[in-house]
Amino acid sequence: MNRPGFTNSFFSMKTHFWLAIGVLLIGTWIARGQATSPPPAAIKPNVLFILTDDQGWGDLSLHGNRFVETPNLDRLAASGAQFEHFFVSPLCAPTRASLLTGRYHLRTGTISVTQGWERMRSAELTLAEVFRQNGYATGCFGKWHNGEHAPEDPNGQGFDEFLGFCAGHWNNYFDTDLQHNDRMVSTKGFITDVLTDAALNFISQHKAKPFFCYVPFNAPHSPHQVPDRYFNKYKAKGLDDEQASIYGMVENVDDNVARLLARLDQLGLAQNTIVVFATDNGPNGHRFNGAMKGIKGSVDEGGVRVPLFVRWLGKIRPQTKIRPNAAHIDLLPTLVGLCRLHFTPANPIDGRSLAGLLLAQADTLSDRLLFTHVAGMSEGGLPAEPGAVRTAQYRLVEEKQQIHLYDMLSDPSQSTDLAAEQPRQVQLLQVAYDRWFRDVSQMISLSRPVPVAGRRVLLQAPEAHFSGKVRYKQGNGWANDWLINWQSAADSIWWDVVVERPGMYQFSLQYTAPKAALGTLLTMTAGTKTLHQTIQSSFDPPLNPSPDRIPRKEVYEKPWAWLTLGKLKLSEGHHRILLQAGSVPHGQVAEVKALLLTGSE
């Protein structure tokens, strides 16, 4: 027999009970921040990738350097994984090409550091492009050094935003002009601080979506410029001006790393951001480097073994030590694996994913050969400069037509050459190196025309060819160098270009000229057409004052004038743009910094 009121009362009680439970659960979810967010597994991790320039393995207090102070980098290392044997290339641009592509740099077209040999083919698929294809915002703040013309520049290679410079080094670190996407902007302050400010803004702007933030600082690369408070601190430790400025720049980097990590904390992003720190080659000079042989530019251990720290809070255990050999070519597949990105390689990948090691899903890595090459090739396509092979036990070094073999387990300082004692091991590794070199260099072309793909293209002096008595001011044609000693009609300067954006272009010469150059007739030829212009005003300023702590090896800055040469129509395809002097009445022409091509809209 039904009792009126009981059922209604019972269901009413059940309703109130489940409503109460629901309210309690909803309150709990809100308190945990889950009500408005997807489950943690669905959130793509951000990536903050910090790279420094010319900072060696020994330029960290963590590694036993008794002078430099890097408490923030030391804490970063302790909070995640530290790689015991991480190898890069001996020079800046080759390392960057491998880090960005997962491929040996020779495959990418990057051979050396200047005169066009630093350029990476635009067809290479970079980390930035992979992340952007997966919905990430991408930003680069610092030194690029893999091509300065579209489509080889940072914006052309996958970065939504870029602030920094594309050359191998910059002339001035204080209140300098930097490139922001496709235009130059004036900045205020020390360059490492300025680049960090830009990275902080990028992180803040994209806190609500996944981001890949690449911060390739140019410190502690020369010139030796650093704020007083850092320099004075290390001078007080009894160091000379060079080491005081280098360690001062390193500590300034350390302070800026702290700023980046603090911003992640402030925005609640630290837990879901993978932080990577590495350097691009060995130290740019002889200083503490853990008793390793070699510095920047060397294929010995000290030239290519650098720090690598990877932090992912809650995913990578603190104080993790990765002991198997790893290399720059591994970072792309590793980050793809950690972030679970959709990835279809455009070209064969040389590296392997280290995600299993980082996440403690594996503790070993099968041994493999890691190869190193520095500088260039001979005309016949054979190695022209030092090369090396590294295994878990051995390092084979070939330089100056001499072969050396070292047991890196028993002799990490490479003090005993075993080549004569172990000819079989030498032969195995040398054959492997020669086979590798033939493979990775087969796509390299000795022709390096500059792409003309944008409305504004600045053809720099280090990209030029020249004949007669013309030469570089500094001598090596490094970034920012210019051409001098142009004195007669027998001298020539030219640029080989490939026009991808045909049309009408105005040509302007960036130059200086003494009074003796007045009346000189310049001619510029492209194809069958020639422009003529006479130097009618002199401009011969002194070099700019520089805050360098020691005299630099690179060129200094100075003001430049512009001379409009006229307009020519460039068709699609290859062209040679040739500068000559039709007449030189007083034996002086001009010093040449660049040739600017400005296309019509």
C-alpha positions in Angstrom: 0.0 0.0 0.0 1.4 3.3 -1.0 1.8 5.9 1.6 1.0 9.3 0.2 3.8 11.8 0.8 6.5 9.1 1.5 7.6 8.7 -2.2 7.6 12.4 -2.8 9.5 13.0 0.4 12.0 10.2 -0.4 12.6 11.5 -3.9 12.9 15.0 -2.5 15.5 13.8 -0.1 17.4 12.0 -2.8 17.2 15.1 -5.0 18.6 17.3 -2.3 21.3 14.8 -1.5 22.6 14.6 -5.0 22.3 18.3 -5.5 24.4 18.8 -2.4 27.0 16.2 -3.7 27.0 18.0 -7.1 27.5 21.4 -5.6 30.3 19.9 -3.4 32.0 18.3 -6.5 31.6 21.4 -8.6 33.1 23.5 -5.8 36.0 21.0 -5.6 36.6 21.1 -9.4 36.5 24.9 -9.4 39.0 25.0 -6.4 41.3 22.8 -8.4 41.0 25.0 -11.5 39.5 22.2 -13.5 36.0 23.6 -14.2 37.2 25.9 -17.0 40.3 23.9 -18.2 40.7 20.7 -20.2 42.3 17.7 -18.5 46.1 18.2 -18.0 46.8 15.4 -20.6 45.0 17.5 -23.3 47.2 20.6 -22.7 50.2 20.8 -25.0 53.3 21.8 -23.2 55.0 25.1 -24.0 58.7 25.1 -24.8 61.3 27.7 -23.8 64.6 27.0 -25.5 67.5 29.1 -24.3 70.8 29.0 -26.3 74.0 30.9 -25.5 76.8 31.8 -27.9 80.4 30.8 -27.2 79.7 29.7 -23.6 81.7 26.6 -22.9 81.0 23.6 -20.7 83.2 25.1 -18.1 81.5 28.5 -18.0 79.1 27.4 -15.1 79.8 27.2 -11.4 77.9 23.9 -11.5 80.9 22.4 -13.4 83.5 23.5 -11.0 84.4 27.0 -12.3 85.6 28.8 -9.2 85.2 32.3 -10.7 81.9 32.5 -12.5 78.6 32.6 -10.6 75.6 31.0 -12.3 73.2 30.1 -9.4 70.1 30.2 -11.6 71.4 27.9 -14.3 72.7 25.6 -11.6 69.2 25.4 -10.1 67.7 24.8 -13.5 70.1 21.9 -14.1 69.3 20.4 -10.7 65.5 20.7 -11.2 65.6 18.5 -14.3 67.9 16.5 -16.4 71.6 17.1 -17.0 73.4 15.6 -20.0 76.8 14.3 -19.2 78.0 14.1 -22.8 76.1 16.4 -25.1 77.9 17.3 -28.4 77.4 20.1 -30.9 79.4 21.5 -33.8 82.6 23.6 -33.2 81.1 26.8 -34.7 77.9 28.8 -34.2 75.9 28.5 -37.5 76.4 24.8 -38.0 75.2 24.0 -34.5 72.1 26.2 -34.9 71.2 24.5 -38.2 71.4 21.0 -36.6 69.5 22.1 -33.5 66.7 23.5 -35.6 66.4 20.6 -38.1 67.6 17.4 -36.4 70.0 17.0 -39.3 73.8 17.2 -39.7 74.5 20.8 -40.7 76.1 19.9 -44.0 72.8 18.4 -45.2 71.1 21.7 -44.6 73.6 23.7 -46.7 75.2 25.3 -43.7 78.9 24.9 -43.9 80.6 27.7 -42.0 79.9 31.0 -40.4 80.1 33.8 -43.0 80.2 34.8 -46.7 77.0 32.8 -47.4 78.3 29.5 -46.0 76.2 30.1 -42.8 72.9 30.0 -44.8 70.4 27.2 -44.3 68.2 26.1 -47.2 64.7 27.4 -46.9 63.4 23.9 -47.8 64.6 22.6 -44.4 61.8 21.9 -41.9 62.7 23.7 -38.7 61.5 23.2 -35.1 59.6 26.5 -35.5 57.7 25.2 -38.5 56.9 21.9 -36.8 55.6 23.7 -33.7 53.6 26.2 -35.8 52.0 23.3 -37.8 50.8 22.0 -34.4 49.1 25.2 -33.4 51.9 26.8 -31.4 52.8 30.5 -31.4 56.5 30.8 -32.3 59.0 33.5 -31.4 62.8 33.9 -31.8 64.7 36.5 -29.7 68.4 36.8 -30.4 71.0 35.6 -32.8 69.8 33.7 -35.9 72.9 33.1 -38.0 71.3 30.8 -40.6 70.5 33.3 -43.4 69.4 36.9 -43.4 67.4 37.1 -46.6 63.8 35.9 -47.1 62.9 33.1 -47.2 65.9 31.9 -45.1 65.4 34.4 -42.3 63.5 33.6 -39.0 60.1 34.7 -40.3 60.6 32.6 -43.4 61.7 29.6 -41.4 58.6 29.4 -39.1 58.8 32.1 -36.5 55.8 34.4 -36.1 57.9 37.0 -34.3 61.6 37.8 -34.4 63.7 40.4 -32.6 67.5 40.2 -32.9 70.0 40.0 -35.7 70.7 37.4 -38.5 74.5 37.9 -38.7 77.2 35.9 -36.9 77.8 38.6 -34.4 76.7 42.1 -33.5 78.9 45.2 -33.3 77.4 46.9 -30.3 75.5 45.6 -27.2 74.3 48.9 -25.8 71.3 50.9 -27.1 71.7 49.2 -30.4 69.4 48.8 -33.5 68.0 45.3 -33.9 65.8 43.7 -36.5 62.1 43.3 -35.6 60.6 41.0 -38.2 61.2 42.9 -41.5 62.4 46.3 -40.1 65.1 47.8 -37.9 64.2 49.3 -34.5 66.1 51.2 -31.9 66.5 49.6 -28.5 67.5 50.9 -25.1 69.7 49.0 -22.7 72.1 46.0 -22.7 71.3 43.6 -25.5 70.8 40.4 -23.4 68.3 42.4 -21.2 66.5 43.7 -24.3 66.2 40.3 -25.8 64.9 38.9 -22.6 62.3 41.7 -22.3 61.0 40.7 -25.8 60.8 37.0 -24.8 58.9 37.9 -21.6 56.4 39.9 -23.6 56.0 37.1 -26.1 55.4 34.6 -23.3 52.8 36.9 -21.6 51.0 37.6 -24.9 50.7 33.8 -25.6 50.1 32.5 -22.2 46.6 31.1 -23.2 47.9 29.0 -26.1 51.0 26.8 -26.5 54.2 28.6 -27.5 57.6 27.8 -28.7 59.9 30.5 -27.5 63.5 30.3 -28.8 66.0 32.6 -27.0 69.4 32.4 -28.7 71.4 34.9 -26.7 74.5 36.3 -28.4 76.5 36.5 -25.1 79.3 35.8 -24.3 80.4 36.1 -28.0 82.7 39.0 -28.6 83.0 42.0 -28.7 83.6 42.1 -25.0 80.9 44.5 -23.8 79.1 44.1 -20.4 77.6 46.5 -17.9 79.9 47.9 -15.3 78.4 46.1 -12.3 79.2 42.7 -13.8 82.6 43.7 -15.1 83.7 45.3 -11.9 82.6 42.2 -9.9 85.0 39.9 -11.8 87.8 42.4 -12.0 87.6 42.4 -8.2 88.3 38.7 -8.3 91.6 39.4 -9.9 90.7 38.4 -13.5 92.0 40.1 -16.6 89.7 42.3 -18.7 88.8 39.5 -21.1 87.7 37.0 -18.6 86.0 39.6 -16.4 83.9 40.7 -19.4 83.1 37.1 -20.5 82.2 35.9 -17.0 80.2 39.1 -16.5 78.2 38.4 -19.7 77.6 34.9 -18.5 76.3 36.0 -15.1 74.1 38.5 -16.9 72.7 35.6 -18.9 72.1 33.8 -15.7 70.2 36.7 -14.2 68.0 36.8 -17.4 67.4 33.1 -17.2 66.0 33.8 -13.7 63.7 36.4 -15.2 62.4 34.0 -17.8 61.7 31.3 -15.2 60.1 33.8 -12.8 57.7 34.9 -15.6 56.6 31.2 -16.1 56.0 31.0 -12.3 54.0 34.3 -12.3 51.7 33.2 -15.1 51.2 29.7 -13.7 53.0 28.1 -16.7 56.0 26.6 -15.1 54.5 23.1 -14.6 53.5 22.8 -18.3 56.6 24.4 -19.9 59.6 22.4 -21.0 62.7 24.5 -20.5 65.8 23.7 -22.5 69.2 25.3 -22.0 72.3 24.6 -24.2 75.3 26.4 -25.7 76.4 26.3 -29.3 80.1 25.4 -29.1 83.1 25.4 -26.8 84.5 28.5 -25.1 85.7 31.4 -27.3 89.2 31.4 -25.7 91.4 29.5 -23.4 89.9 29.4 -19.9 88.5 26.8 -17.5 86.8 24.0 -19.4 87.1 20.9 -17.2 90.6 19.9 -18.4 89.2 19.1 -21.9 91.3 19.6 -25.0 90.1 22.2 -27.5 88.1 25.4 -27.6 85.6 26.9 -30.1 86.6 25.9 -33.7 88.2 22.6 -32.5 86.8 19.1 -33.2 88.4 17.9 -29.9 86.2 17.3 -26.9 86.5 20.8 -25.5 85.3 22.4 -28.7 82.1 20.4 -29.0 81.0 19.1 -25.6 78.6 21.6 -24.0 75.9 21.8 -21.3 72.4 20.6 -21.9 69.7 20.9 -19.3 66.0 20.0 -19.7 63.4 20.7 -17.1 59.8 19.6 -17.1 58.3 19.9 -13.7 56.4 16.8 -12.6 57.5 14.9 -15.7 61.3 14.8 -15.6 62.7 13.8 -12.2 65.1 16.4 -10.6 68.7 15.5 -10.5 68.3 13.2 -13.5 71.7 12.4 -15.1 71.7 11.4 -18.8 75.0 9.5 -19.4 74.8 8.1 -23.0 76.2 10.3 -25.8 73.7 12.8 -27.2 73.9 15.5 -29.8 72.3 18.6 -31.3 70.7 16.5 -34.0 68.6 14.8 -31.2 66.7 17.9 -30.0 64.1 18.1 -32.7 63.0 14.5 -32.5 63.2 14.7 -28.7 60.9 17.8 -28.4 58.6 16.3 -31.0 58.3 13.2 -28.8 57.9 15.1 -25.5 55.2 17.4 -26.9 53.5 14.6 -29.0 53.5 16.7 -32.1 52.2 15.6 -35.4 55.4 15.4 -37.5 56.1 14.3 -41.1 59.8 14.9 -41.8 60.5 16.8 -45.0 64.0 15.3 -45.1 65.7 12.3 -43.4 66.4 13.0 -39.7 69.8 12.1 -38.3 69.0 12.5 -34.6 67.0 10.2 -32.3 64.5 11.0 -29.6 65.8 11.1 -26.1 62.3 11.4 -24.6 62.5 7.9 -23.1 65.7 8.8 -21.2 64.2 12.0 -20.0 61.0 10.5 -18.8 62.7 7.5 -17.1 61.2 5.1 -19.6 64.7 3.9 -20.6 68.1 4.2 -19.0 70.3 3.2 -21.9 70.8 4.3 -25.5 72.5 2.0 -28.1 75.9 3.3 -29.0 76.3 5.1 -32.3 78.8 7.1 -34.2 78.5 10.9 -33.8 80.3 12.9 -36.5 81.9 16.4 -36.4 83.1 18.6 -39.3 84.3 22.2 -39.2 84.7 24.8 -41.9 84.5 23.8 -45.5 85.3 21.5 -48.4 88.0 21.3 -51.0 87.0 22.0 -54.7 86.9 18.2 -55.2 84.3 17.9 -52.4 86.6 16.2 -49.9 87.0 17.3 -46.3 89.2 20.5 -46.2 89.3 21.0 -42.5 89.3 18.9 -39.3 86.7 16.2 -38.7 86.1 13.8 -35.9 84.1 10.6 -34.9 82.9 10.1 -31.4 81.8 6.7 -29.9 81.0 5.9 -26.3 84.7 5.1 -25.9 86.7 6.7 -28.6 87.3 10.0 -30.3 89.0 9.9 -33.7 90.4 13.3 -34.8 91.6 14.1 -38.3 93.4 17.4 -38.8 96.3 18.7 -40.8 96.4 15.4 -42.5 97.2 13.7 -39.2 95.0 11.0 -37.5 94.7 10.8 -33.8 92.8 8.3 -31.6 91.9 8.8 -28.0 90.2 6.6 -25.4 87.8 9.0 -23.8 86.9 6.7 -20.9 90.4 6.3 -19.6 91.9 9.6 -21.0 89.1 12.3 -21.1 91.8 15.0 -21.6 93.1 13.4 -24.8 96.7 13.3 -23.6 97.7 9.9 -25.2 97.3 9.3 -28.9 96.5 5.6 -29.5 96.5 5.8 -33.3 99.7 3.9 -33.8 98.7 1.2 -31.2 95.2 0.6 -32.6 95.3 0.8 -36.4 92.3 -1.4 -36.8 90.1 1.0 -34.7 91.5 3.9 -36.7 90.6 2.3 -40.0 87.1 1.4 -38.9 86.4 5.0 -37.7 88.1 6.7 -40.6 86.1 4.6 -43.2 82.9 5.5 -41.3 83.8 9.2 -41.3 84.6 9.3 -45.0 81.3 7.4 -45.9 79.4 9.9 -43.7 81.0 12.9 -45.2 80.2 11.8 -48.8 76.6 11.2 -47.7 75.9 14.5 -45.9 77.8 16.7 -48.4 76.2 15.4 -51.6 73.6 18.2 -51.8 76.1 21.0 -51.2 76.6 23.4 -54.1 79.6 25.7 -54.3 77.4 28.3 -56.0 75.7 30.5 -53.3 73.6 33.1 -55.1 71.7 35.5 -52.7 67.9 35.2 -52.9 66.1 38.4 -54.0 62.6 37.4 -52.7 61.5 40.5 -50.7 60.8 44.1 -51.5 64.0 45.2 -49.7 67.2 43.2 -50.0 70.5 44.4 -48.5 73.4 42.7 -50.1 76.2 42.9 -47.5 79.9 43.1 -48.3 80.7 39.6 -46.9 78.3 38.2 -49.5 80.2 39.9 -52.3 82.9 38.6 -54.6 85.8 40.9 -55.6 88.9 41.1 -57.7 92.0 43.3 -58.1 93.2 45.0 -55.0 89.9 45.1 -53.1 90.0 43.3 -49.7 88.1 43.1 -46.4 88.7 45.7 -43.8 89.0 43.1 -41.0 90.5 40.4 -43.3 88.2 37.4 -42.8 84.9 38.8 -44.1 83.1 38.1 -40.9 79.7 39.7 -40.3 79.5 43.5 -40.5 82.9 43.7 -42.4 83.3 46.0 -45.4 85.4 46.3 -48.5 88.4 48.6 -48.8 91.3 49.4 -51.2 89.0 50.0 -54.2 91.5 52.1 -56.2 91.3 51.6 -59.9 89.2 50.6 -62.9 90.8 47.2 -62.7 89.1 46.5 -59.4 85.6 44.9 -59.4 82.9 44.0 -56.8 79.9 41.8 -57.6 77.1 39.9 -56.0 75.5 36.7 -57.6 71.8 36.7 -56.9 68.8 34.7 -57.8 65.7 36.8 -58.4 62.5 35.2 -57.1 60.5 38.5 -57.1 61.0 40.0 -60.5 60.3 43.7 -61.1 61.8 47.2 -61.0 64.4 47.8 -58.3 66.2 50.9 -57.1 69.9 50.4 -56.3 71.6 52.3 -53.5 75.2 52.0 -52.4 76.1 52.2 -48.7 79.6 53.7 -48.8 82.2 56.1 -47.5 84.6 58.0 -49.6 87.5 60.5 -49.0 87.8 63.8 -50.8 90.2 62.1 -53.2 87.3 60.1 -54.5 85.4 63.1 -55.8 84.7 62.8 -59.6 85.0 59.1 -59.7 82.5 57.5 -62.1 80.8 54.4 -60.8 79.1 51.9 -63.1 76.7 49.1 -62.0 75.8 46.4 -64.4 73.0 43.8 -64.1 72.6 41.6 -67.2 72.9 43.9 -70.3 71.9 47.1 -68.5 74.2 49.5 -66.8 73.8 52.5 -64.4 76.3 55.3 -64.1 76.8 57.6 -61.1 79.5 60.1 -60.1 80.7 60.5 -56.6 80.0 64.2 -56.0 80.4 64.5 -52.2 82.9 63.0 -49.8 81.9 61.2 -46.5 84.8 59.9 -44.5 83.9 59.8 -40.8 85.9 58.3 -38.0 85.0 55.0 -36.3 82.3 55.2 -33.6 83.5 55.1 -30.0 83.0 51.6 -28.5 82.5 50.4 -25.0 84.7 47.3 -25.6 86.7 46.1 -22.6 89.5 44.8 -24.8 90.4 45.5 -28.5 88.1 43.5 -30.7 89.0 41.2 -33.6 85.9 42.2 -35.5 85.4 45.5 -37.3 84.2 48.5 -35.4 81.1 50.5 -36.3 81.1 53.8 -38.2 78.5 55.9 -40.0 77.8 55.3 -43.7 76.4 57.4 -46.5 74.0 56.3 -49.3 74.5 56.9 -53.0 71.5 56.4 -55.2 72.6 54.6 -58.4 69.3 54.4 -60.2 66.6 51.8 -61.2 66.8 48.6 -63.2 64.3 45.9 -64.0 65.3 42.5 -62.8 63.8 39.4 -64.5 63.4 36.1 -62.6 66.4 34.0 -62.4 70.2 34.3 -61.8 72.0 37.7 -62.2 75.4 39.1 -61.5 75.3 42.7 -60.1 78.7 44.2 -60.9 80.3 47.3 -59.5 83.2 49.0 -61.3 84.8 52.4 -61.7 84.7 53.9 -65.1 87.3 56.5 -64.3 89.3 57.1 -61.1 90.9 60.6 -61.4 92.7 60.6 -58.0 93.3 56.9 -57.3 90.5 56.5 -54.8 87.0 55.0 -55.2 85.1 54.1 -52.1 84.7 51.8 -49.1 81.6 49.6 -49.6 79.4 48.3 -46.8 76.4 47.1 -48.8 74.2 47.4 -51.9 70.5 48.0 -51.2 67.8 46.8 -53.7 64.4 48.3 -53.1 61.6 46.9 -55.2 58.4 48.6 -56.3 55.2 47.8 -54.4 
